[in-house]
Amino acid sequence: MRSNVLVSGCALAFQACSEKSTPTAPSGPSASFFVTSQTSTTGHLGGLAGADATCQRLAVTAGHGSRRWRAYLSVERGVNGQPTHAKDRIGTGPWYNVNLTLVASTASELHTRTGDAAVFLDERAQRINGQWTGSPTPNQHDVLTGSNADGTVATGLTCSDWTSDSASVTAQVGHADGLGPNQSAAGVLASWNGAHTAQNCADTAPRGGAGRFCCFAQ
C-alpha cells in the first residue's frame, strides 16, 4: 500500500512539474510599430544610432518600451562601410500599431501595402497630419525612409546617412496616409516608404514633411 502511495505521489509531482515547465502562449499582439510624434526640421537625425534612440525613448515614454525599437531608415555606409537596408533592421513581423491594428503580417506584405492615416499612427495613437478628410494643417504626412519601395537603400537619398542638414542633398520619403494631392491614392503616391524625394535635407517641411520616421519593434 505504501508503495502505491509513493508512486501516486511521484506521478502527481511529475505532472505538476511538467505543467509548470510547459511554455505559455503569448497573451496576444503587442505594439510594434509607430510613426514618430517627434519631428525634425532637417534630415540630420544623428545617424541610425540617433534615430534608433529616438524610437526607443518615444516608445518608453508611451509605455511601449519593453522591446527593442529601431528606425525604418536605410543608409549607404553602415557596418563595415556596406549599405544597410531598412527592411533588414525590423525583424520579420507581424507588426501592430499602438491600437493593436495589424500593419502587416510579413515583410513581403509590409512592402506591398500602402499608407493609411488610420493605421500609420504615432506612439500616442494620434493620426499624422496629411491629406485625409478632416486633417489638421499643415500637411506632414511625409516620413523619412531613404528607401525604395522594397525596403532597400535609395542611393543618394539618405541625407548623407541621416547626418546632413545640407540643402545640396535630399532624401526619399513615403506617405503615412497613402495619399497624394486631391487625396489621390494612385501609383507611387500611395507608398508609405517610397513616394517621392524631399526638397532637401535643410528643411523637411516643403512637399509635406516634418522630419518624422517610422519605428518598428523587433
C-alpha positions as CSV (number, residue, x, y, z in Angstrom):
1,M,0.0,0.0,0.0
2,R,2.9,2.4,0.9
3,S,4.5,1.7,-2.5
4,N,1.3,2.7,-4.3
5,V,1.0,5.9,-2.4
6,L,4.6,6.8,-3.2
7,V,4.1,6.0,-6.9
8,S,0.9,8.1,-6.9
9,G,2.6,11.0,-5.1
10,C,5.5,10.9,-7.6
11,A,3.1,10.8,-10.5
12,L,1.3,13.9,-9.2
13,A,4.6,15.7,-8.6
14,F,5.8,14.9,-12.1
15,Q,2.6,16.2,-13.5
16,A,2.8,19.4,-11.6
17,C,6.4,20.0,-12.6
18,S,5.5,19.2,-16.3
19,E,2.7,21.7,-16.2
20,K,4.9,24.4,-14.7
21,S,7.6,23.8,-17.3
22,T,5.2,24.0,-20.3
23,P,5.7,27.3,-22.2
24,T,2.7,29.6,-22.1
25,A,1.4,31.0,-25.4
26,P,1.6,34.8,-25.8
27,S,-1.4,36.5,-24.4
28,G,-1.9,38.5,-27.7
29,P,-0.3,41.0,-30.0
30,S,1.6,44.0,-28.7
31,A,2.5,47.4,-30.2
32,S,5.4,47.0,-32.6
33,F,5.0,50.0,-35.0
34,F,4.5,53.7,-34.9
35,V,5.4,56.9,-36.7
36,T,7.3,59.4,-34.5
37,S,5.4,62.2,-32.9
38,Q,8.8,64.0,-32.6
39,T,9.6,66.0,-35.7
40,S,12.9,67.3,-37.1
41,T,13.3,70.4,-39.2
42,T,16.3,68.8,-41.0
43,G,17.4,65.4,-42.2
44,H,20.2,65.3,-39.6
45,L,18.8,62.7,-37.2
46,G,22.1,61.7,-35.6
47,G,22.6,58.8,-38.0
48,L,21.0,55.4,-37.4
49,A,22.1,55.4,-33.8
50,G,20.4,58.7,-33.1
51,A,17.2,57.7,-34.9
52,D,17.1,54.4,-33.0
53,A,17.5,56.2,-29.7
54,T,14.6,58.5,-30.6
55,C,12.4,55.4,-31.3
56,Q,13.3,53.8,-28.0
57,R,12.8,57.0,-26.0
58,L,9.4,57.7,-27.5
59,A,8.3,54.0,-27.0
60,V,9.4,54.1,-23.3
61,T,7.5,57.4,-22.7
62,A,4.4,56.0,-24.3
63,G,4.6,52.7,-22.3
64,H,5.9,50.5,-25.1
65,G,9.5,50.3,-24.0
66,S,9.7,46.6,-23.1
67,R,11.0,45.8,-26.6
68,R,13.9,46.9,-28.7
69,W,12.9,49.6,-31.2
70,R,14.6,50.6,-34.4
71,A,14.1,53.3,-37.0
72,Y,13.0,52.2,-40.5
73,L,15.8,54.0,-42.3
74,S,18.4,52.9,-44.9
75,V,22.0,54.1,-45.1
76,E,24.6,53.8,-47.8
77,R,27.5,53.2,-45.4
78,G,26.6,51.1,-42.5
79,V,28.6,48.3,-40.8
80,N,31.9,47.8,-42.5
81,G,31.0,50.5,-45.0
82,Q,28.3,48.4,-46.6
83,P,24.7,49.6,-47.2
84,T,22.2,48.9,-44.5
85,H,18.7,48.3,-45.8
86,A,15.7,49.4,-43.7
87,K,13.9,46.1,-44.3
88,D,16.7,44.2,-42.6
89,R,16.5,46.3,-39.4
90,I,13.0,45.5,-38.3
91,G,12.6,41.7,-37.8
92,T,10.1,39.5,-39.6
93,G,6.7,40.6,-38.3
94,P,3.9,40.6,-37.7
95,W,3.7,44.3,-36.7
96,Y,0.8,46.0,-35.0
97,N,0.3,49.7,-34.3
98,V,-0.3,51.1,-30.8
99,N,-4.1,50.4,-31.2
100,L,-3.1,46.8,-31.9
101,T,-4.3,47.1,-35.5
102,L,-2.4,44.8,-37.8
103,V,0.0,46.7,-40.0
104,A,1.4,43.7,-41.8
105,S,2.0,40.0,-41.1
106,T,5.2,39.6,-43.1
107,A,8.0,41.7,-44.7
108,S,6.5,40.9,-48.1
109,E,3.1,42.2,-47.0
110,L,4.6,45.2,-45.4
111,H,6.4,46.2,-48.6
112,T,3.4,45.9,-50.9
113,R,0.9,47.7,-48.7
114,T,0.0,51.4,-48.9
115,G,-0.1,54.1,-46.3
116,D,-3.2,54.6,-44.3
117,A,-3.9,57.5,-41.9
118,A,-6.0,55.2,-39.6
119,V,-3.1,52.7,-39.3
120,F,0.1,54.7,-39.5
121,L,-0.3,56.4,-36.1
122,D,2.2,57.9,-33.8
123,E,3.2,56.3,-30.5
124,R,0.3,58.1,-28.7
125,A,-2.2,56.7,-31.2
126,Q,-2.6,60.1,-32.9
127,R,-3.0,60.4,-36.7
128,I,-0.4,62.2,-38.7
129,N,-1.5,65.4,-40.4
130,G,-2.0,64.6,-44.1
131,Q,-4.4,64.8,-46.9
132,W,-7.1,62.7,-45.4
133,T,-10.6,64.3,-44.9
134,G,-10.7,66.5,-41.8
135,S,-6.9,66.5,-41.2
136,P,-5.4,69.5,-39.4
137,T,-2.9,71.6,-41.2
138,P,-0.1,71.7,-42.1
139,N,0.3,68.5,-44.1
140,Q,3.1,66.5,-42.5
141,H,2.5,63.0,-44.0
142,D,6.0,62.6,-45.4
143,V,8.0,60.0,-43.4
144,L,11.8,59.8,-44.0
145,T,13.0,56.4,-45.2
146,G,15.9,56.7,-47.6
147,S,14.5,53.6,-49.1
148,N,13.0,52.1,-52.2
149,A,9.5,50.6,-52.0
150,D,11.1,47.2,-51.4
151,G,12.9,48.4,-48.3
152,T,16.4,48.7,-49.9
153,V,18.6,51.8,-49.7
154,A,17.7,54.5,-52.2
155,T,21.2,55.5,-53.2
156,G,21.9,59.3,-52.8
157,L,18.6,59.8,-51.0
158,T,19.5,59.4,-47.3
159,C,20.6,62.9,-46.2
160,S,24.1,61.6,-46.1
161,D,23.1,58.7,-43.9
162,W,21.0,60.9,-41.7
163,T,23.9,63.2,-40.7
164,S,23.3,66.1,-43.0
165,D,21.2,69.3,-42.9
166,S,22.5,70.5,-46.3
167,A,20.4,72.0,-49.0
168,S,22.5,70.2,-51.6
169,V,21.4,66.6,-50.6
170,T,17.9,65.1,-50.2
171,A,16.1,62.0,-49.0
172,Q,13.4,59.6,-50.1
173,V,10.1,59.8,-48.2
174,G,6.8,57.9,-48.1
175,H,3.3,59.0,-47.3
176,A,1.9,57.9,-43.9
177,D,-1.7,58.4,-45.2
178,G,-1.1,56.9,-48.6
179,L,-2.4,59.9,-50.3
180,G,-1.2,62.5,-52.8
181,P,-2.8,65.8,-54.0
182,N,-6.6,65.8,-54.1
183,Q,-6.5,62.6,-52.0
184,S,-5.1,60.6,-54.9
185,A,-4.1,57.1,-53.9
186,A,-2.7,56.3,-57.4
187,G,0.7,54.9,-58.2
188,V,3.7,55.7,-56.0
189,L,1.9,58.4,-54.1
190,A,0.2,55.7,-52.1
191,S,3.5,54.3,-51.0
192,W,4.3,54.6,-47.3
193,N,8.0,54.3,-47.8
194,G,8.9,55.4,-51.3
195,A,6.5,58.1,-52.6
196,H,8.9,60.8,-53.7
197,T,12.0,62.8,-52.7
198,A,12.1,65.6,-50.2
199,Q,13.1,69.1,-51.4
200,N,16.3,68.9,-49.5
201,C,17.8,67.9,-46.1
202,A,18.0,71.5,-44.9
203,D,14.2,71.8,-44.5
204,T,11.9,68.9,-44.2
205,A,8.6,70.9,-44.4
206,P,8.3,71.6,-48.2
207,R,6.3,69.0,-50.1
208,G,4.5,67.9,-46.9
209,G,7.0,66.8,-44.3
210,A,8.1,67.4,-40.7
211,G,11.1,65.0,-40.4
212,R,9.1,62.1,-39.0
213,F,10.1,58.5,-39.5
214,C,8.7,55.0,-38.7
215,C,9.8,52.9,-35.7
216,F,9.5,49.1,-35.5
217,A,10.0,46.7,-32.6
218,Q,12.0,43.6,-33.3
